[in-house]
Amino acid sequence: MTARELEAALLIRCTDVARAVAPTAQDQREANVFQLAATVIRSQFPRESTSLKRASEQYFAAHPDERLASGDVVRNGWVASLSRLRDMLSQQLNGH
């Protein structure tokens, strides 16, 4: 899977979780990306942010040692940048 394909898949998962279609993170990457996504969309999409935060917190409750700092999530290549994550997720949530 290419980096773009992986990014697209994670955006779809973020959108589904934000809309409460898939309410839990499946792995460390998703949990950390959901946590970041919740932060970057909080002001524009508070309800969706809460869903993402809840999904990440449920995962971290069972795997507390897998929580990473924001910088580590970017360094791992799970998101390109926080602004890109915010912009792309906002477009998804707005239905574009």
RAWO-V98728 format. One record per pair of residues at least 12 apart in sequence whose C-alpha atoms are under 10 Angstrom apart, sorted by the first residue. I is the first residue (numbers start at 1). J is the second residue. D is the distance in whole Angstrom. If there is no record, write none. Layout:
i->{I I}
j->{J J}
d->{D D}
//
This chain:
i->{3 3 3 3 4 6 6 7 7 7 7 7 7 8 8 10 10 10 10 10 10 10 10 11 11 11 11 11 11 11 11 11 11 12 12 12 13 13 13 13 13 13 14 14 14 14 14 14 14 14 14 14 14 14 14 14 14 15 15 15 15 15 15 15 15 15 15 15 16 16 16 16 16 17 17 17 17 17 17 17 17 17 17 18 18 18 18 18 18 18 18 18 18 18 18 18 18 18 18 19 19 19 19 19 19 19 20 20 20 20 20 20 21 22 22 22 23 23 23 23 23 23 23 24 24 24 24 24 24 24 24 24 25 25 25 25 25 25 25 25 25 26 26 26 27 27 27 27 27 28 28 28 28 28 28 28 28 28 29 29 29 29 29 29 29 29 29 30 30 30 30 30 31 31 31 31 31 31 31 31 31 31 31 31 31 32 32 32 32 32 32 32 32 32 32 32 32 32 32 33 33 33 33 33 33 33 33 33 33 33 34 34 34 34 34 34 34 34 35 35 35 35 35 35 35 35 35 35 35 35 35 36 36 36 36 36 36 36 36 36 36 36 36 37 37 37 37 37 37 37 37 37 38 38 38 38 38 38 38 38 39 39 39 39 40 40 40 40 40 40 40 40 41 41 41 41 41 41 42 44 44 45 45 45 48 70}
j->{77 78 79 80 80 78 79 77 78 79 80 85 88 88 89 29 30 33 34 78 79 85 89 30 33 34 37 79 85 88 89 92 93 89 92 93 25 26 30 33 34 52 30 31 33 34 35 37 38 48 49 51 52 55 89 92 93 34 37 48 51 52 89 90 91 92 93 95 48 51 52 92 93 34 48 49 50 51 52 53 54 55 56 34 37 38 45 46 47 48 49 50 51 52 53 54 55 89 93 47 48 49 50 51 52 93 47 48 50 51 52 55 51 51 52 55 51 52 53 54 55 56 58 51 52 53 54 55 56 57 58 59 52 53 54 55 56 57 58 59 60 55 56 59 56 59 60 63 66 56 59 60 63 64 65 66 67 68 56 66 67 68 73 76 77 78 79 52 55 56 59 78 52 53 54 55 56 57 58 59 60 63 66 67 68 53 56 57 59 60 66 67 68 69 70 72 73 78 79 52 53 56 68 70 73 74 78 79 82 85 49 51 52 53 54 55 56 57 49 50 51 52 53 54 55 56 57 67 68 69 70 49 52 53 56 69 70 73 74 79 82 85 86 49 52 53 79 82 85 86 89 90 50 51 52 53 54 55 56 86 52 53 82 86 82 83 84 85 86 87 89 90 85 86 87 89 90 93 86 86 90 90 93 94 93 82}
d->{8 9 9 9 10 8 10 9 8 7 8 9 10 9 10 9 7 8 9 9 9 10 10 10 9 10 9 10 8 8 6 8 10 9 8 10 9 10 8 10 9 10 8 10 8 6 10 7 9 9 10 10 7 10 8 9 9 10 10 8 10 9 7 9 10 7 6 10 10 10 9 10 9 8 8 9 10 6 6 9 9 7 10 9 9 8 9 10 8 4 6 8 5 5 9 10 9 10 8 8 6 9 10 7 9 9 10 8 10 6 8 9 10 10 10 9 7 8 10 8 6 9 9 9 8 10 8 4 7 9 7 7 9 10 9 6 6 9 8 6 9 9 9 8 9 8 10 9 9 9 8 8 8 10 10 6 7 9 10 9 9 9 8 9 10 7 10 10 9 8 9 9 9 9 10 7 4 8 9 6 7 10 9 8 9 10 7 9 9 9 8 6 7 8 8 10 7 9 10 9 10 8 10 9 7 9 7 7 10 9 9 9 5 6 9 7 6 9 9 10 10 7 5 9 8 6 8 9 10 10 9 10 9 9 9 9 7 9 10 9 8 8 9 7 7 8 10 8 7 7 8 10 7 8 5 6 9 10 9 9 9 8 9 9 7 8 10 8 5 9 9 9 9 6 9 8 7 10 10 10 8 8 8 10 9 9}
//
